[in-house]
Amino acid sequence: MLSRLRGTTGKTPTQTSTSTEQEQQMTKLEKLTLQLQSITYERIELHGILTSYTDMDLQNSYLHSQVLRDWTQRKESVHVLRLKNRQLWKEQIELQESCEELKRLLKEAHEMICDPSAEQHQEQESLDERLKDLLKQKELVTQQGDLAE
């Protein structure tokens, strides 16, 4: 009777069903193993991508802080330069005022020196004319004296 139950494969129905179940479980196990390997590879790849983005983000955070430091230094430099510029404007105004005062003083000094010279020059000219007149009168007197002799 056993031979009838075994059928054509030579196995009993319980052995056949167990064997089929085992094959199905092995196939399922292989599929799961392949899925696990695939997921593991994807996880490794995603980990690499995440690390890359994290590194890039850290570099961007570092670059951002460096840019922020540079910007702060530039801002301070601009402030210092503006203060220097104001100081230079004040000095320039003071120098211009000093220059105007010096010009005024030079003009006064020139007038004090040159105007008396102009008066002296006029006096000299009038003295020269008077001298010429006197010399002419002397010459006339001399000529009259020579004529009288």
C-alpha positions as CSV (number, residue, x, y, z in Angstrom):
1,M,0.0,0.0,0.0
2,L,2.9,2.3,0.6
3,S,3.9,1.9,-3.0
4,R,0.5,3.3,-4.0
5,L,0.8,6.3,-1.8
6,R,4.3,7.1,-3.0
7,G,3.1,7.9,-6.5
8,T,5.5,8.3,-9.3
9,T,8.3,10.1,-7.4
10,G,8.7,7.4,-4.9
11,K,7.9,9.7,-2.0
12,T,5.0,9.8,0.3
13,P,2.6,12.8,0.1
14,T,3.8,14.2,3.4
15,Q,7.4,13.9,2.2
16,T,6.4,15.6,-1.1
17,S,4.6,18.5,0.6
18,T,7.5,18.9,3.1
19,S,10.0,18.9,0.3
20,T,7.9,21.5,-1.7
21,E,7.6,23.6,1.4
22,Q,11.3,23.4,2.0
23,E,12.0,24.4,-1.6
24,Q,9.6,27.3,-1.3
25,Q,11.2,28.3,2.0
26,M,14.7,28.0,0.4
27,T,13.5,30.2,-2.5
28,K,12.0,32.6,-0.1
29,L,15.2,32.6,1.9
30,E,17.3,33.3,-1.2
31,K,15.0,36.2,-2.1
32,L,15.2,37.6,1.4
33,T,19.0,37.1,1.3
34,L,19.2,39.0,-2.0
35,Q,16.9,41.7,-0.7
36,L,19.0,42.0,2.5
37,Q,22.2,42.3,0.4
38,S,20.6,44.9,-1.8
39,I,19.4,46.8,1.2
40,T,22.8,46.6,2.8
41,Y,24.4,48.0,-0.4
42,E,21.9,50.7,-0.6
43,R,22.5,51.5,3.1
44,I,26.3,51.7,2.5
45,E,25.7,53.9,-0.6
46,L,23.3,56.2,1.4
47,H,25.7,56.3,4.2
48,G,28.4,57.5,1.8
49,I,26.1,60.1,0.3
50,L,25.1,61.3,3.8
51,T,28.7,61.5,4.8
52,S,29.5,63.5,1.7
53,Y,26.6,65.9,2.3
54,T,27.6,66.2,6.0
55,D,31.2,67.0,5.0
56,M,30.0,69.5,2.4
57,D,27.6,71.0,5.0
58,L,30.4,71.3,7.5
59,Q,32.6,72.8,4.8
60,N,29.8,75.2,4.0
61,S,29.4,76.0,7.7
62,Y,33.2,76.5,7.9
63,L,33.2,78.7,4.8
64,H,30.2,80.6,6.2
65,S,32.0,81.3,9.4
66,Q,35.1,82.3,7.6
67,V,33.1,84.7,5.4
68,L,31.4,86.0,8.4
69,R,34.7,86.7,10.1
70,D,36.1,88.4,7.0
71,W,32.9,90.5,6.8
72,T,33.2,91.5,10.4
73,Q,36.9,92.5,9.9
74,R,36.0,94.5,6.8
75,K,33.2,96.2,8.7
76,E,35.7,97.2,11.4
77,S,38.2,98.4,8.8
78,V,35.5,100.5,7.1
79,H,34.6,102.0,10.5
80,V,38.3,102.8,11.2
81,L,38.8,104.3,7.8
82,R,35.7,106.5,8.2
83,L,37.1,107.8,11.5
84,K,40.4,108.5,9.8
85,N,38.6,110.2,6.9
86,R,36.7,112.5,9.4
87,Q,39.9,113.3,11.1
88,L,41.6,114.1,7.8
89,W,38.6,116.4,6.8
90,K,39.0,118.3,10.1
91,E,42.7,118.6,9.5
92,Q,42.2,119.8,6.0
93,I,39.7,122.4,7.1
94,E,42.1,123.6,9.9
95,L,44.9,123.8,7.3
96,Q,42.7,125.8,4.9
97,E,41.8,128.2,7.7
98,S,45.5,128.5,8.7
99,C,46.4,129.1,5.0
100,E,43.8,131.8,4.7
101,E,45.1,133.4,8.0
102,L,48.6,133.2,6.7
103,K,47.6,134.8,3.4
104,R,45.9,137.6,5.3
105,L,49.0,138.2,7.5
106,L,51.3,138.1,4.5
107,K,49.1,140.7,2.8
108,E,49.2,142.9,5.8
109,A,53.0,142.5,6.1
110,H,53.4,143.3,2.4
111,E,51.3,146.4,2.7
112,M,53.3,147.5,5.7
113,I,56.6,146.9,3.9
114,C,55.6,147.9,0.3
115,D,53.4,150.9,0.9
116,P,56.1,152.8,2.8
117,S,58.4,152.0,0.0
118,A,55.9,153.4,-2.4
119,E,55.8,156.6,-0.4
120,Q,59.6,156.6,-0.2
121,H,59.7,156.1,-3.9
122,Q,57.4,159.0,-4.5
123,E,59.4,161.1,-2.1
124,Q,62.6,160.1,-3.9
125,E,61.1,161.0,-7.2
126,S,60.0,164.4,-5.9
127,L,63.4,164.9,-4.4
128,D,65.0,164.0,-7.7
129,E,62.8,166.5,-9.5
130,R,63.6,169.2,-7.0
131,L,67.3,168.4,-7.3
132,K,67.0,168.7,-11.1
133,D,65.3,172.0,-10.7
134,L,67.9,173.2,-8.3
135,L,70.7,172.1,-10.7
136,K,69.0,173.9,-13.6
137,Q,68.7,177.0,-11.4
138,K,72.4,176.7,-10.5
139,E,73.3,176.3,-14.1
140,L,71.2,179.4,-15.0
141,V,72.9,181.3,-12.2
142,T,76.3,180.2,-13.4
143,Q,75.5,181.2,-17.0
144,Q,74.2,184.6,-15.8
145,G,77.4,185.0,-13.8
146,D,79.5,184.1,-16.8
147,L,77.5,186.5,-19.0
148,A,77.8,189.2,-16.4
149,E,81.6,188.8,-16.4
